[in-house]
């Protein structure tokens, strides 16, 4: 009896360990899907909170924070009074999305920021930084526009050019560098499709047109720079 009891305890411990290891993997795919009902429930909670408190449930960020990362939702302010728990695909609940607000001055809208893109940009930035420690300039290749450069991956010892999967079109998007050697995602192809798909848009030359992506999807164009429209095409907005 003692032997059987010991074996039972051992097997129970093994199963607990295995279940603990497998559970995150089983949730990984689920937590990368932008469910409409989850976004809608957060939107309702944000609207109710703002109606009751006259402020938005957001975390404080520096003035210089990129616009689409500037207003992250603070779930501690809306859970559990306005929302039972953070969505399963949110960073706070083990997912890969950060919930943010856009258009905060006029009509706050809930969107999601893909943290996988943020990590991919950080990984490439580390390579760029390593290269700069031994060279005077970043690995610039071709001039794309003023202060915008393609990347010479051969100088980085990379055989193939890395890309990132677009959350808007599922296309493979390239990276580029600004004049300071900072890595960004090039959303021009996504924006050109958005221009075609939204012919009624009111953007004109000189306007930042990135909201064409943010307003017409669940996502925000993270790690982006301003773009404008020129002869019906998306171009870098440079000064």
Secondary structure, DSSP 4 states (H G I P E B T S, - for coil): -HHHHHHHHHHHHHHHHHHHHHHHHHHHTGGGS--HHHHHHHHHHHHHHHHHHSS--B----TTS-GGGS-BB-HHHHBTTTBSS--TTBGGGT-SEEEEEESTTTS-EEEEEEHHHHHHHHHHHHHHHHHHHHSSS--EEEEEETTEEEE-TTTTT-SS---EE-TTT-PEEPEEEETT--EEE--HHHHHHHHHHTTT----TTS--THHHHTTSSB--TT---EEEETTEEEE---
